[in-house]
Amino acid sequence: MYNNPAGQAAGAFAGATGSGTLAMTGAGDLFWFALAAFAMLALGLAVKRIVPVRAQKNS
């Protein structure tokens, strides 16, 4: 990009290692799956706290 030959090499490297590669850290797709799992867990726990609990009858 902008006539920089290193930019083309970096783009080819990122394409070869996977599109989910975090720039300049080497963290791959496993990092993003772990982050997504944490976000889904946090969302589920937040929804569980917000939704009212149905009272159980003692019969």
C-alpha positions as CSV (number, residue, x, y, z in Angstrom):
1,M,0.0,0.0,0.0
2,Y,1.3,3.4,-0.9
3,N,4.2,1.8,-2.9
4,N,5.5,0.0,0.2
5,P,6.8,-3.4,-0.6
6,A,6.7,-4.5,3.0
7,G,2.9,-3.9,3.0
8,Q,2.4,-6.4,0.3
9,A,4.5,-9.0,2.1
10,A,2.6,-8.4,5.4
11,G,-0.7,-8.8,3.5
12,A,0.5,-12.0,2.0
13,F,1.6,-13.3,5.4
14,A,-1.7,-12.4,7.0
15,G,-3.6,-14.1,4.2
16,A,-1.5,-17.2,4.6
17,T,-1.8,-17.5,8.3
18,G,-5.6,-16.9,8.4
19,S,-7.9,-13.9,8.3
20,G,-8.5,-14.0,12.0
21,T,-4.9,-13.2,12.9
22,L,-4.6,-10.3,15.3
23,A,-2.2,-7.7,13.9
24,M,1.3,-7.7,15.2
25,T,0.6,-10.2,18.1
26,G,0.4,-13.6,16.4
27,A,-2.8,-14.4,18.3
28,G,-4.9,-16.6,15.9
29,D,-8.4,-17.8,15.7
30,L,-8.3,-19.6,19.1
31,F,-8.0,-16.2,20.8
32,W,-11.2,-15.0,19.0
33,F,-13.1,-18.1,19.8
34,A,-12.2,-17.8,23.5
35,L,-13.2,-14.1,23.4
36,A,-16.5,-14.9,21.8
37,A,-17.2,-17.7,24.4
38,F,-16.5,-15.2,27.2
39,A,-18.8,-12.6,25.6
40,M,-21.6,-15.2,25.2
41,L,-21.2,-16.4,28.8
42,A,-21.3,-12.8,30.1
43,L,-24.4,-12.0,27.9
44,G,-26.2,-15.1,29.2
45,L,-25.5,-14.3,32.8
46,A,-26.6,-10.7,32.3
47,V,-29.9,-11.8,30.7
48,K,-30.4,-14.3,33.5
49,R,-30.1,-11.4,36.1
50,I,-32.5,-9.2,34.2
51,V,-35.3,-11.6,33.4
52,P,-37.7,-12.0,36.4
53,V,-37.8,-15.4,38.0
54,R,-41.1,-17.1,38.1
55,A,-42.2,-17.9,41.6
56,Q,-42.7,-21.6,42.4
57,K,-45.8,-22.8,44.1
58,N,-45.6,-24.9,47.2
59,S,-48.1,-27.7,46.8
